[in-house]
Amino acid sequence: MTRDERLPRPPTPAGRVLDARLHLLSRQVLDADDMPLTTVDDLELRSTDDGPDRAPAADGGITGARVYTVTALLSGAALATRVLGGRAPASRWLRIDWGRVSDVGTVVRIAGTGDDLDATWTERWVRDRIIRRIPGGDHDPQ
Amino acid sequence: MILSDLLDLPVQDPTGRRLGFCIDARLVLDAPAGAGPLAGARLHGLVVSPRTRTSFMGYERSGVRRPWPLGALLERRHAGTFLVLWEDVVGVERERILVAGNAVRYDARLRG
């Protein structure tokens, strides 16, 4: 609702424009079978100069001179840091590579199924270790 | 870095004058796609609001004006919101984002 008409329009980019917080954060992530997998809690951005451990480039740090792209949707360790502040270590985040994202709309869709994603490990663990051991729990209802 | 390293941080010019707070990061799907079905998402700029660290459903970046009381309140709260291009960002520090002194303030509204 910026009615300051004196501001110039920005250069028109070639691709689709997304505002990260508005269009991605807190969106539900579905796989190709419309199964809900998780929600987007944060984004990982990297420049080609970043180190392999996702640490910022040593020389010059994070600046506009480097091109940053989204490399992954992050899920998981958001609640505690939103309430208490601080930042969860990178190892606590569950990553979904951006290369798997097939569409961004009211939900975020990924190509293929989510069976191999870290984000669904708790569901797989409960299925294999608990549900499967309940009599009748290892097959579809008849 | 992660997006949270940018969001809510004060945005300052090189003299230390506060320009506002980073309320969002604008991405453009124009980077090489790699192996994925969607183009890569490049960081294009930062949306800066002079008064607040938050944004209510992107009102300030849309043409929505209704309901009137809410629209009037949010228009006042987010007046002066602008987009600064990523290439004009001089540095991202732990407590602030520095932008170049000659950085252009662009209209932050989303088109279409």
gemmi code that builds the backbone of each chain (N, CA, C; Angstrom):
import gemmi

chains = {
    "A": [
        ("MET", (0.811, -1.202, 0.000), (0.000, 0.000, 0.000), (0.844, 1.251, 0.000)),
        ("THR", (1.957, 1.146, -0.655), (2.837, 2.292, -0.752), (2.264, 3.246, -1.784)),
        ("ARG", (1.765, 4.381, -1.337), (1.149, 5.308, -2.288), (2.100, 6.418, -2.680)),
        ("ASP", (3.374, 6.191, -2.340), (4.362, 7.176, -2.734), (4.693, 6.971, -4.201)),
        ("GLU", (3.932, 7.651, -5.062), (4.074, 7.455, -6.498), (5.383, 8.015, -7.029)),
        ("ARG", (6.132, 8.726, -6.190), (7.391, 9.294, -6.667), (8.476, 8.243, -6.789)),
        ("LEU", (8.298, 7.124, -6.122), (9.315, 6.076, -6.205), (9.307, 5.459, -7.595)),
        ("PRO", (10.473, 5.305, -8.190), (10.513, 4.691, -9.533), (10.232, 3.202, -9.461)),
        ("ARG", (9.739, 2.686, -10.564), (9.550, 1.237, -10.634), (10.908, 0.558, -10.788)),
        ("PRO", (11.064, -0.589, -10.164), (12.354, -1.289, -10.298), (12.490, -1.889, -11.690)),
        ("PRO", (13.704, -2.218, -12.074), (13.883, -2.899, -13.363), (13.040, -4.170, -13.402)),
        ("THR", (12.393, -4.397, -14.535), (11.538, -5.580, -14.651), (12.396, -6.812, -14.887)),
        ("PRO", (12.381, -7.748, -13.940), (13.199, -8.960, -14.124), (12.567, -9.898, -15.132)),
        ("ALA", (13.378, -10.813, -15.627), (12.909, -11.713, -16.674), (12.003, -12.811, -16.141)),
        ("GLY", (12.167, -13.156, -14.889), (11.426, -14.294, -14.350), (10.318, -13.888, -13.404)),
        ("ARG", (9.652, -14.887, -12.896), (8.566, -14.672, -11.938), (9.114, -14.092, -10.638)),
        ("VAL", (8.363, -13.182, -10.053), (8.801, -12.526, -8.821), (8.078, -13.146, -7.627)),
        ("LEU", (8.852, -13.467, -6.607), (8.289, -13.998, -5.360), (8.870, -13.211, -4.202)),
        ("ASP", (8.032, -12.862, -3.253), (8.550, -12.318, -2.001), (8.631, -13.467, -1.011)),
        ("ALA", (9.810, -13.662, -0.454), (10.080, -14.892, 0.298), (9.127, -15.086, 1.469)),
        ("ARG", (8.985, -14.057, 2.275), (8.131, -14.209, 3.461), (6.670, -14.314, 3.059)),
        ("LEU", (6.288, -13.551, 2.058), (4.887, -13.504, 1.642), (4.460, -14.765, 0.896)),
        ("HIS", (5.311, -15.269, 0.023), (4.905, -16.361, -0.864), (5.453, -17.732, -0.496)),
        ("LEU", (6.421, -17.795, 0.400), (7.038, -19.087, 0.699), (6.960, -19.487, 2.180)),
        ("LEU", (7.296, -18.589, 3.075), (7.341, -18.984, 4.477), (5.965, -19.398, 4.974)),
        ("SER", (5.956, -20.441, 5.762), (4.743, -21.005, 6.375), (3.829, -21.701, 5.370)),
        ("ARG", (4.237, -21.786, 4.107), (3.416, -22.522, 3.134), (3.575, -24.023, 3.361)),
        ("GLN", (2.484, -24.730, 3.107), (2.529, -26.184, 3.209), (3.263, -26.759, 1.998)),
        ("VAL", (4.002, -27.819, 2.228), (4.723, -28.489, 1.149), (4.020, -29.813, 0.848)),
        ("LEU", (3.625, -29.998, -0.410), (2.956, -31.230, -0.835), (3.832, -31.942, -1.851)),
        ("ASP", (3.739, -33.273, -1.869), (4.460, -34.005, -2.910), (3.555, -34.196, -4.132)),
        ("ALA", (4.020, -34.961, -5.094), (3.271, -35.106, -6.344), (1.944, -35.842, -6.146)),
        ("ASP", (1.826, -36.558, -5.038), (0.567, -37.258, -4.729), (-0.332, -36.439, -3.811)),
        ("ASP", (-0.032, -35.163, -3.664), (-0.781, -34.256, -2.793), (-0.694, -34.640, -1.319)),
        ("MET", (0.316, -35.388, -0.956), (0.515, -35.727, 0.452), (1.248, -34.568, 1.137)),
        ("PRO", (0.697, -34.080, 2.253), (1.395, -33.012, 2.974), (2.675, -33.542, 3.629)),
        ("LEU", (3.752, -32.809, 3.449), (5.047, -33.252, 3.964), (5.502, -32.428, 5.155)),
        ("THR", (5.434, -31.118, 5.012), (5.927, -30.238, 6.068), (5.514, -28.809, 5.710)),
        ("THR", (6.022, -27.843, 6.412), (5.829, -26.442, 6.052), (7.196, -25.785, 5.886)),
        ("VAL", (7.209, -24.693, 5.168), (8.459, -23.969, 4.934), (8.715, -23.040, 6.117)),
        ("ASP", (9.759, -23.303, 6.856), (10.089, -22.475, 8.013), (11.181, -21.459, 7.716)),
        ("ASP", (12.024, -21.754, 6.740), (13.096, -20.820, 6.407), (13.644, -21.215, 5.039)),
        ("LEU", (14.529, -20.405, 4.521), (15.160, -20.680, 3.228), (16.668, -20.642, 3.393)),
        ("GLU", (17.339, -21.502, 2.669), (18.798, -21.474, 2.635), (19.223, -20.777, 1.350)),
        ("LEU", (20.081, -19.773, 1.495), (20.582, -19.039, 0.329), (22.091, -19.194, 0.275)),
        ("ARG", (22.584, -19.423, -0.898), (24.034, -19.581, -1.051), (24.508, -18.808, -2.261)),
        ("SER", (25.737, -18.350, -2.166), (26.388, -17.807, -3.351), (27.406, -18.835, -3.822)),
        ("THR", (27.837, -18.685, -5.035), (28.800, -19.646, -5.563), (30.141, -19.543, -4.851)),
        ("ASP", (30.343, -18.447, -4.094), (31.604, -18.268, -3.374), (31.577, -18.867, -1.978)),
        ("ASP", (30.419, -19.333, -1.553), (30.322, -19.871, -0.203), (31.120, -21.164, -0.076)),
        ("GLY", (31.550, -21.441, 1.143), (32.286, -22.664, 1.394), (31.374, -23.877, 1.392)),
        ("PRO", (31.956, -25.053, 1.396), (31.155, -26.275, 1.346), (30.316, -26.501, 2.589)),
        ("ASP", (30.688, -25.878, 3.709), (29.929, -26.067, 4.942), (28.848, -25.013, 5.101)),
        ("ARG", (28.493, -24.367, 3.994), (27.462, -23.336, 3.955), (27.856, -22.093, 4.750)),
        ("ALA", (29.130, -21.981, 5.091), (29.592, -20.763, 5.748), (29.751, -19.671, 4.695)),
        ("PRO", (29.479, -18.414, 5.083), (29.659, -17.335, 4.120), (31.098, -17.279, 3.623)),
        ("ALA", (31.252, -16.781, 2.423), (32.592, -16.633, 1.868), (33.450, -15.812, 2.820)),
        ("ALA", (34.687, -16.252, 2.992), (35.542, -15.626, 4.000), (35.903, -14.187, 3.633)),
        ("ASP", (36.110, -13.937, 2.353), (36.543, -12.605, 1.955), (35.339, -11.728, 1.620)),
        ("GLY", (35.100, -10.751, 2.491), (34.054, -9.794, 2.194), (32.706, -10.148, 2.781)),
        ("GLY", (32.490, -11.386, 3.208), (31.224, -11.752, 3.824), (30.052, -11.658, 2.864)),
        ("ILE", (28.885, -11.392, 3.425), (27.659, -11.344, 2.629), (27.490, -9.940, 2.080)),
        ("THR", (27.586, -9.786, 0.792), (27.395, -8.483, 0.180), (26.598, -8.643, -1.112)),
        ("GLY", (26.109, -7.515, -1.591), (25.358, -7.530, -2.831), (26.217, -7.808, -4.048)),
        ("ALA", (27.546, -7.821, -3.850), (28.428, -8.133, -4.972), (28.338, -9.598, -5.361)),
        ("ARG", (27.834, -10.413, -4.472), (27.702, -11.846, -4.755), (26.250, -12.162, -5.090)),
        ("VAL", (26.074, -13.030, -6.051), (24.730, -13.469, -6.425), (24.327, -14.624, -5.512)),
        ("TYR", (23.214, -14.432, -4.827), (22.711, -15.480, -3.945), (21.468, -16.116, -4.559)),
        ("THR", (21.390, -17.422, -4.469), (20.197, -18.134, -4.917), (19.698, -19.042, -3.800)),
        ("VAL", (18.412, -19.333, -3.861), (17.828, -20.232, -2.862), (18.259, -21.651, -3.200)),
        ("THR", (18.872, -22.328, -2.254), (19.327, -23.702, -2.496), (18.430, -24.731, -1.825)),
        ("ALA", (17.687, -24.326, -0.810), (16.846, -25.314, -0.125), (15.747, -24.634, 0.680)),
        ("LEU", (14.629, -25.340, 0.785), (13.610, -24.981, 1.771), (14.025, -25.637, 3.082)),
        ("LEU", (13.853, -24.936, 4.170), (14.237, -25.475, 5.474), (13.000, -25.658, 6.331)),
        ("SER", (13.025, -26.724, 7.075), (11.884, -27.030, 7.936), (12.405, -27.556, 9.252)),
        ("GLY", (11.633, -27.365, 10.283), (11.998, -28.008, 11.545), (12.207, -27.064, 12.692)),
        ("ALA", (13.427, -26.633, 12.896), (13.815, -26.005, 14.151), (13.399, -24.544, 14.246)),
        ("ALA", (12.129, -24.257, 14.005), (11.719, -22.859, 13.955), (11.009, -22.389, 15.215)),
        ("LEU", (10.228, -23.253, 15.823), (9.361, -22.812, 16.924), (10.154, -22.244, 18.092)),
        ("ALA", (11.159, -22.990, 18.524), (11.910, -22.554, 19.706), (12.617, -21.227, 19.458)),
        ("THR", (13.188, -21.070, 18.272), (13.916, -19.829, 18.010), (12.973, -18.653, 17.809)),
        ("ARG", (11.765, -18.920, 17.315), (10.808, -17.815, 17.179), (10.357, -17.320, 18.538)),
        ("VAL", (10.238, -18.241, 19.495), (9.776, -17.857, 20.826), (10.930, -17.292, 21.645)),
        ("LEU", (12.068, -17.963, 21.591), (13.170, -17.626, 22.486), (14.260, -16.794, 21.821)),
        ("GLY", (14.210, -16.680, 20.498), (15.252, -15.951, 19.795), (16.426, -16.850, 19.473)),
        ("GLY", (17.436, -16.271, 18.887), (18.617, -17.038, 18.523), (18.437, -17.739, 17.193)),
        ("ARG", (19.364, -18.631, 16.923), (19.359, -19.307, 15.628), (19.759, -20.767, 15.820)),
        ("ALA", (18.966, -21.647, 15.254), (19.282, -23.074, 15.363), (20.498, -23.387, 14.496)),
        ("PRO", (21.345, -24.339, 14.935), (22.486, -24.723, 14.091), (22.003, -25.358, 12.799)),
        ("ALA", (22.835, -25.249, 11.782), (22.445, -25.743, 10.454), (22.077, -27.222, 10.476)),
        ("SER", (22.713, -27.966, 11.397), (22.453, -29.405, 11.433), (21.041, -29.733, 11.900)),
        ("ARG", (20.349, -28.789, 12.520), (19.007, -29.032, 13.032), (17.927, -28.823, 11.981)),
        ("TRP", (18.286, -28.223, 10.860), (17.290, -27.964, 9.824), (17.108, -29.196, 8.942)),
        ("LEU", (15.889, -29.400, 8.519), (15.594, -30.451, 7.547), (15.479, -29.774, 6.187)),
        ("ARG", (16.288, -30.221, 5.229), (16.400, -29.525, 3.947), (15.603, -30.220, 2.852)),
        ("ILE", (14.992, -29.408, 2.009), (14.416, -29.898, 0.761), (15.071, -29.081, -0.346)),
        ("ASP", (15.867, -29.710, -1.163), (16.585, -28.984, -2.205), (15.621, -28.223, -3.107)),
        ("TRP", (16.015, -27.004, -3.459), (15.170, -26.189, -4.337), (14.949, -26.893, -5.680)),
        ("GLY", (15.901, -27.692, -6.089), (15.781, -28.408, -7.350), (14.602, -29.369, -7.388)),
        ("ARG", (14.046, -29.691, -6.232), (12.893, -30.588, -6.203), (11.570, -29.842, -6.235)),
        ("VAL", (11.619, -28.520, -6.084), (10.384, -27.734, -6.075), (9.842, -27.636, -7.502)),
        ("SER", (8.574, -28.005, -7.673), (7.985, -27.985, -9.012), (7.009, -26.838, -9.203)),
        ("ASP", (6.468, -26.274, -8.120), (5.508, -25.177, -8.267), (5.393, -24.437, -6.938)),
        ("VAL", (5.163, -23.137, -7.045), (4.908, -22.317, -5.863), (3.590, -21.601, -6.075)),
        ("GLY", (2.626, -21.921, -5.256), (1.323, -21.268, -5.333), (0.786, -21.088, -3.933)),
        ("THR", (-0.466, -21.462, -3.734), (-0.980, -21.424, -2.368), (-0.298, -22.485, -1.512)),
        ("VAL", (0.232, -23.506, -2.163), (1.115, -24.472, -1.507), (2.382, -24.594, -2.342)),
        ("VAL", (3.401, -25.178, -1.733), (4.640, -25.460, -2.467), (4.633, -26.936, -2.834)),
        ("ARG", (4.803, -27.223, -4.104), (4.788, -28.623, -4.550), (6.199, -29.064, -4.912)),
        ("ILE", (6.485, -30.319, -4.585), (7.752, -30.882, -5.012), (7.491, -32.007, -5.997)),
        ("ALA", (8.457, -32.245, -6.845), (8.344, -33.334, -7.810), (8.603, -34.657, -7.107)),
        ("GLY", (7.879, -35.689, -7.492), (8.069, -37.008, -6.900), (7.414, -37.119, -5.535)),
        ("THR", (7.732, -38.198, -4.858), (7.167, -38.408, -3.529), (8.157, -37.973, -2.462)),
        ("GLY", (7.631, -37.821, -1.248), (8.477, -37.328, -0.173), (9.070, -38.419, 0.688)),
        ("ASP", (9.008, -39.662, 0.209), (9.458, -40.783, 1.049), (10.939, -40.715, 1.400)),
        ("ASP", (11.718, -40.087, 0.559), (13.164, -40.060, 0.801), (13.643, -38.765, 1.451)),
        ("LEU", (12.706, -37.920, 1.840), (13.111, -36.642, 2.415), (13.379, -36.757, 3.908)),
        ("ASP", (14.354, -35.995, 4.383), (14.612, -35.948, 5.817), (13.393, -35.417, 6.566)),
        ("ALA", (12.636, -34.548, 5.901), (11.501, -33.904, 6.569), (10.427, -34.895, 6.995)),
        ("THR", (10.421, -36.088, 6.404), (9.370, -37.056, 6.743), (9.916, -38.221, 7.564)),
        ("TRP", (11.090, -38.082, 8.146), (11.688, -39.221, 8.845), (10.882, -39.633, 10.067)),
        ("THR", (10.276, -38.685, 10.784), (9.508, -39.066, 11.974), (8.288, -39.897, 11.577)),
        ("GLU", (7.663, -39.538, 10.479), (6.496, -40.296, 10.017), (6.903, -41.722, 9.635)),
        ("ARG", (8.028, -41.816, 8.943), (8.498, -43.154, 8.561), (8.875, -43.976, 9.796)),
        ("TRP", (9.489, -43.327, 10.790), (9.915, -44.023, 11.998), (8.697, -44.555, 12.753)),
        ("VAL", (7.673, -43.712, 12.909), (6.456, -44.146, 13.609), (5.793, -45.289, 12.840)),
        ("ARG", (5.759, -45.188, 11.521), (5.146, -46.243, 10.712), (5.885, -47.569, 10.875)),
        ("ASP", (7.216, -47.532, 10.764), (7.998, -48.771, 10.751), (8.210, -49.363, 12.140)),
        ("ARG", (8.329, -48.527, 13.151), (8.672, -49.027, 14.483), (7.451, -49.240, 15.371)),
        ("ILE", (6.375, -48.552, 15.099), (5.217, -48.643, 15.996), (3.991, -49.212, 15.266)),
        ("ILE", (3.540, -48.529, 14.242), (2.298, -48.932, 13.580), (2.432, -50.339, 13.004)),
        ("ARG", (3.576, -50.631, 12.419), (3.758, -51.924, 11.757), (3.715, -53.090, 12.750)),
        ("ARG", (4.023, -52.848, 14.020), (4.050, -53.915, 15.027), (2.677, -54.172, 15.644)),
        ("ILE", (1.731, -53.305, 15.352), (0.369, -53.527, 15.833), (-0.276, -54.563, 14.923)),
        ("PRO", (-0.900, -55.593, 15.464), (-1.532, -56.603, 14.608), (-2.448, -55.954, 13.573)),
        ("GLY", (-2.223, -56.285, 12.321), (-3.018, -55.707, 11.229), (-2.491, -54.371, 10.752)),
        ("GLY", (-1.420, -53.921, 11.365), (-0.917, -52.592, 11.035), (0.051, -52.556, 9.870)),
        ("ASP", (0.363, -53.711, 9.284), (1.341, -53.730, 8.196), (0.704, -53.872, 6.827)),
        ("HIS", (-0.604, -53.650, 6.743), (-1.249, -53.698, 5.433), (-2.465, -52.773, 5.438)),
        ("ASP", (-2.974, -52.474, 4.241), (-4.134, -51.610, 4.137), (-5.356, -52.291, 4.743)),
        ("PRO", (-6.310, -51.511, 5.243), (-7.539, -52.124, 5.771), (-8.246, -52.924, 4.686)),
        ("GLN", (-8.798, -54.111, 5.088), (-9.510, -54.953, 4.108), (-10.958, -54.509, 3.984)),
    ],
    "B": [
        ("MET", (23.902, -18.477, 4.070), (23.051, -17.815, 5.050), (21.639, -18.343, 4.904)),
        ("ILE", (20.828, -18.053, 5.911), (19.420, -18.388, 5.808), (18.617, -17.082, 5.789)),
        ("LEU", (17.364, -17.194, 5.360), (16.551, -15.989, 5.197), (16.419, -15.214, 6.498)),
        ("SER", (16.365, -15.933, 7.608), (16.214, -15.276, 8.909), (17.393, -14.370, 9.246)),
        ("ASP", (18.533, -14.572, 8.568), (19.674, -13.681, 8.787), (19.386, -12.281, 8.253)),
        ("LEU", (18.388, -12.152, 7.376), (18.070, -10.863, 6.773), (16.807, -10.236, 7.361)),
        ("LEU", (15.806, -11.060, 7.588), (14.505, -10.522, 7.987), (14.590, -9.823, 9.332)),
        ("ASP", (13.877, -8.718, 9.417), (13.710, -7.928, 10.647), (14.930, -7.090, 11.022)),
        ("LEU", (16.026, -7.239, 10.301), (17.220, -6.461, 10.652), (17.037, -4.988, 10.267)),
        ("PRO", (17.582, -4.079, 11.066), (17.582, -2.672, 10.666), (18.431, -2.489, 9.402)),
        ("VAL", (17.968, -1.615, 8.534), (18.694, -1.295, 7.305), (19.239, 0.121, 7.446)),
        ("GLN", (20.534, 0.267, 7.249), (21.174, 1.562, 7.445), (21.992, 1.940, 6.216)),
        ("ASP", (22.209, 3.246, 6.073), (23.136, 3.692, 5.027), (24.538, 3.792, 5.636)),
        ("PRO", (25.561, 4.083, 4.850), (26.936, 4.067, 5.390), (27.179, 5.052, 6.526)),
        ("THR", (26.338, 6.089, 6.638), (26.527, 7.038, 7.740), (25.897, 6.546, 9.034)),
        ("GLY", (25.217, 5.414, 8.970), (24.558, 4.892, 10.165), (23.112, 5.316, 10.298)),
        ("ARG", (22.625, 6.087, 9.338), (21.222, 6.537, 9.402), (20.300, 5.367, 9.101)),
        ("ARG", (19.322, 5.168, 9.977), (18.417, 4.035, 9.781), (17.378, 4.345, 8.716)),
        ("LEU", (17.308, 3.465, 7.729), (16.346, 3.634, 6.648), (15.064, 2.857, 6.915)),
        ("GLY", (15.148, 1.857, 7.769), (13.968, 1.057, 8.071), (14.382, -0.338, 8.482)),
        ("PHE", (13.451, -1.255, 8.287), (13.698, -2.648, 8.645), (13.419, -3.535, 7.436)),
        ("CYS", (14.186, -4.584, 7.317), (13.983, -5.532, 6.216), (12.775, -6.409, 6.547)),
        ("ILE", (11.690, -6.223, 5.813), (10.478, -6.996, 6.108), (10.309, -8.170, 5.149)),
        ("ASP", (11.067, -8.190, 4.067), (10.953, -9.327, 3.148), (12.133, -9.310, 2.182)),
        ("ALA", (12.325, -10.437, 1.530), (13.366, -10.562, 0.511), (12.691, -10.908, -0.808)),
        ("ARG", (12.995, -10.142, -1.825), (12.372, -10.389, -3.139), (13.251, -11.333, -3.965)),
        ("LEU", (12.630, -12.381, -4.459), (13.321, -13.380, -5.275), (12.810, -13.312, -6.698)),
        ("VAL", (13.647, -13.663, -7.626), (13.251, -13.756, -9.030), (13.645, -15.127, -9.554)),
        ("LEU", (12.700, -15.791, -10.190), (12.977, -17.122, -10.730), (13.598, -16.974, -12.119)),
        ("ASP", (14.846, -16.619, -12.140), (15.532, -16.461, -13.421), (16.944, -17.040, -13.404)),
        ("ALA", (17.273, -17.718, -12.309), (18.605, -18.329, -12.237), (18.582, -19.670, -12.970)),
        ("PRO", (19.743, -20.155, -13.371), (19.781, -21.467, -14.038), (19.073, -22.518, -13.196)),
        ("ALA", (18.280, -23.340, -13.879), (17.393, -24.257, -13.170), (18.126, -25.432, -12.551)),
        ("GLY", (19.282, -25.806, -13.062), (19.921, -27.017, -12.581), (19.119, -28.226, -13.010)),
        ("ALA", (18.966, -29.168, -12.090), (18.239, -30.391, -12.433), (16.755, -30.280, -12.125)),
        ("GLY", (16.328, -29.188, -11.533), (14.952, -29.092, -11.076), (13.979, -28.616, -12.137)),
        ("PRO", (12.677, -28.812, -11.866), (11.652, -28.391, -12.821), (11.389, -26.890, -12.807)),
        ("LEU", (11.781, -26.200, -11.751), (11.534, -24.773, -11.618), (12.863, -24.027, -11.758)),
        ("ALA", (12.791, -22.815, -12.291), (14.014, -22.025, -12.416), (14.585, -21.721, -11.035)),
        ("GLY", (15.857, -21.451, -10.986), (16.485, -21.091, -9.728), (15.976, -19.758, -9.225)),
        ("ALA", (15.913, -19.600, -7.898), (15.391, -18.378, -7.285), (16.550, -17.504, -6.840)),
        ("ARG", (16.750, -16.402, -7.543), (17.851, -15.485, -7.245), (17.369, -14.379, -6.314)),
        ("LEU", (18.196, -14.022, -5.342), (17.871, -12.910, -4.445), (17.990, -11.616, -5.225)),
        ("HIS", (16.870, -10.912, -5.395), (16.816, -9.730, -6.249), (16.889, -8.437, -5.443)),
        ("GLY", (16.311, -8.437, -4.264), (16.329, -7.221, -3.467), (15.701, -7.439, -2.104)),
        ("LEU", (15.679, -6.366, -1.325), (15.104, -6.401, 0.015), (13.984, -5.379, 0.097)),
        ("VAL", (12.882, -5.768, 0.718), (11.769, -4.843, 0.941), (11.971, -4.217, 2.317)),
        ("VAL", (11.997, -2.892, 2.341), (12.327, -2.165, 3.568), (11.149, -1.299, 3.975)),
        ("SER", (10.724, -1.460, 5.209), (9.653, -0.626, 5.755), (10.256, 0.334, 6.766)),
        ("PRO", (9.955, 1.632, 6.676), (10.616, 2.611, 7.544), (10.263, 2.478, 9.011)),
        ("ARG", (9.062, 1.959, 9.322), (8.602, 2.034, 10.718), (8.477, 0.698, 11.420)),
        ("THR", (8.284, -0.371, 10.689), (7.920, -1.617, 11.350), (8.726, -2.783, 10.801)),
        ("ARG", (8.909, -3.797, 11.653), (9.626, -5.002, 11.225), (8.698, -6.034, 10.616)),
        ("THR", (7.403, -5.784, 10.660), (6.452, -6.803, 10.238), (5.662, -6.338, 9.024)),
        ("SER", (5.017, -7.281, 8.405), (4.148, -6.979, 7.273), (2.879, -7.800, 7.431)),
        ("PHE", (1.728, -7.156, 7.236), (0.464, -7.868, 7.382), (0.000, -8.358, 6.017)),
        ("MET", (0.307, -9.597, 5.714), (-0.122, -10.273, 4.491), (0.222, -9.494, 3.214)),
        ("GLY", (1.285, -8.716, 3.281), (1.737, -8.028, 2.085), (0.847, -6.885, 1.626)),
        ("TYR", (0.015, -6.340, 2.525), (-0.879, -5.241, 2.146), (-0.131, -4.104, 1.448)),
        ("GLU", (1.031, -3.775, 2.006), (1.750, -2.609, 1.492), (2.326, -2.856, 0.104)),
        ("ARG", (2.302, -4.112, -0.343), (2.841, -4.425, -1.676), (1.745, -4.803, -2.655)),
        ("SER", (0.511, -4.655, -2.263), (-0.599, -5.016, -3.136), (-1.454, -3.784, -3.391)),
        ("GLY", (-2.439, -3.932, -4.268), (-3.359, -2.834, -4.536), (-4.602, -2.909, -3.679)),
        ("VAL", (-4.598, -3.770, -2.690), (-5.783, -3.956, -1.843), (-5.979, -2.726, -0.958)),
        ("ARG", (-7.208, -2.204, -0.902), (-7.512, -1.038, -0.067), (-8.679, -1.319, 0.881)),
        ("ARG", (-9.223, -2.498, 0.844), (-10.407, -2.824, 1.640), (-10.056, -3.866, 2.689)),
        ("PRO", (-10.748, -3.915, 3.800), (-11.745, -2.954, 4.263), (-11.080, -1.614, 4.615)),
        ("TRP", (-11.848, -0.548, 4.486), (-11.258, 0.777, 4.574), (-10.491, 1.027, 5.876)),
        ("PRO", (-11.061, 0.697, 7.054), (-10.298, 1.005, 8.286), (-8.954, 0.284, 8.324)),
        ("LEU", (-8.972, -0.965, 7.908), (-7.722, -1.734, 7.916), (-6.753, -1.185, 6.875)),
        ("GLY", (-7.289, -0.871, 5.710), (-6.438, -0.321, 4.659), (-5.794, 0.993, 5.066)),
        ("ALA", (-6.590, 1.858, 5.704), (-6.059, 3.168, 6.119), (-4.979, 2.993, 7.189)),
        ("LEU", (-5.238, 2.078, 8.112), (-4.260, 1.839, 9.183), (-2.952, 1.313, 8.615)),
        ("LEU", (-3.048, 0.330, 7.721), (-1.826, -0.277, 7.185), (-1.105, 0.659, 6.222)),
        ("GLU", (-1.870, 1.489, 5.524), (-1.226, 2.450, 4.632), (-0.363, 3.420, 5.429)),
        ("ARG", (-0.903, 3.853, 6.564), (-0.130, 4.769, 7.391), (1.083, 4.055, 7.996)),
        ("ARG", (0.867, 2.815, 8.445), (1.938, 2.067, 9.119), (3.084, 1.743, 8.175)),
        ("HIS", (2.761, 1.502, 6.910), (3.798, 1.078, 5.969), (4.157, 2.155, 4.950)),
        ("ALA", (3.734, 3.384, 5.177), (4.038, 4.458, 4.223), (5.546, 4.569, 4.022)),
        ("GLY", (5.944, 4.685, 2.775), (7.366, 4.840, 2.487), (8.108, 3.538, 2.288)),
        ("THR", (7.382, 2.410, 2.290), (8.050, 1.124, 2.053), (8.695, 1.120, 0.669)),
        ("PHE", (9.899, 0.603, 0.592), (10.612, 0.628, -0.683), (11.404, -0.657, -0.872)),
        ("LEU", (11.805, -0.835, -2.125), (12.645, -1.982, -2.499), (14.050, -1.476, -2.792)),
        ("VAL", (15.020, -2.128, -2.195), (16.411, -1.823, -2.543), (16.994, -3.070, -3.211)),
        ("LEU", (17.658, -2.867, -4.318), (18.190, -4.015, -5.050), (19.351, -4.649, -4.277)),
        ("TRP", (19.478, -5.947, -4.417), (20.522, -6.679, -3.692), (21.913, -6.161, -4.050)),
        ("GLU", (22.089, -5.741, -5.299), (23.416, -5.269, -5.703), (23.809, -3.978, -4.983)),
        ("ASP", (22.823, -3.292, -4.375), (23.120, -2.083, -3.618), (23.386, -2.357, -2.141)),
        ("VAL", (23.340, -3.619, -1.760), (23.626, -3.980, -0.366), (25.144, -4.084, -0.207)),
        ("VAL", (25.667, -3.290, 0.695), (27.111, -3.257, 0.916), (27.560, -4.386, 1.830)),
        ("GLY", (26.734, -4.723, 2.787), (27.114, -5.793, 3.701), (25.962, -6.183, 4.613)),
        ("VAL", (26.010, -7.420, 5.058), (25.034, -7.910, 6.038), (25.803, -8.274, 7.294)),
        ("GLU", (25.514, -7.559, 8.350), (26.168, -7.819, 9.613), (25.185, -8.474, 10.573)),
        ("ARG", (25.693, -8.832, 11.734), (24.840, -9.544, 12.695), (23.648, -8.697, 13.138)),
        ("GLU", (23.865, -7.393, 13.251), (22.826, -6.534, 13.806), (22.220, -5.567, 12.808)),
        ("ARG", (22.720, -5.557, 11.572), (22.196, -4.567, 10.624), (22.567, -4.948, 9.201)),
        ("ILE", (21.839, -4.319, 8.271), (22.145, -4.449, 6.851), (22.568, -3.066, 6.360)),
        ("LEU", (23.694, -3.018, 5.689), (24.198, -1.746, 5.175), (23.932, -1.660, 3.682)),
        ("VAL", (23.351, -0.546, 3.242), (23.151, -0.354, 1.813), (23.970, 0.853, 1.365)),
        ("ALA", (24.281, 0.889, 0.091), (25.113, 1.963, -0.454), (24.407, 3.307, -0.303)),
        ("GLY", (25.189, 4.343, -0.139), (24.630, 5.674, 0.024), (23.841, 6.139, -1.187)),
        ("ASN", (24.229, 5.648, -2.363), (23.527, 6.058, -3.584), (22.508, 5.010, -4.047)),
        ("ALA", (22.128, 4.139, -3.143), (21.145, 3.104, -3.498), (19.812, 3.755, -3.853)),
        ("VAL", (19.201, 3.272, -4.909), (17.917, 3.816, -5.353), (16.795, 3.130, -4.596)),
        ("ARG", (15.837, 3.913, -4.119), (14.650, 3.353, -3.477), (13.589, 3.144, -4.549)),
        ("TYR", (13.255, 1.879, -4.774), (12.258, 1.549, -5.797), (10.899, 1.257, -5.150)),
        ("ASP", (9.870, 1.437, -5.970), (8.528, 1.080, -5.572), (8.475, -0.427, -5.276)),
        ("ALA", (7.997, -0.778, -4.098), (8.037, -2.186, -3.675), (6.801, -2.971, -4.079)),
        ("ARG", (5.825, -2.297, -4.705), (4.589, -3.014, -5.001), (4.809, -4.136, -6.009)),
        ("LEU", (4.074, -5.213, -5.791), (4.114, -6.344, -6.707), (3.177, -6.079, -7.877)),
        ("ARG", (3.581, -6.481, -9.044), (2.764, -6.269, -10.253), (1.950, -7.514, -10.537)),
        ("GLY", (0.762, -7.315, -11.062), (-0.037, -8.417, -11.549), (-0.609, -9.275, -10.513)),
    ],
}
model = gemmi.Model(1)
for chain_id, residues in chains.items():
    chain = gemmi.Chain(chain_id)
    for i, (resn, *xyz) in enumerate(residues, 1):
        res = gemmi.Residue()
        res.name, res.seqid = resn, gemmi.SeqId(i, " ")
        for name, pos in zip(("N", "CA", "C"), xyz):
            atom = gemmi.Atom()
            atom.name, atom.element = name, gemmi.Element(name[0])
            atom.pos, atom.b_iso = gemmi.Position(*pos), 0.0
            res.add_atom(atom)
        chain.add_residue(res)
    model.add_chain(chain)
structure = gemmi.Structure()
structure.add_model(model)
structure.setup_entities()
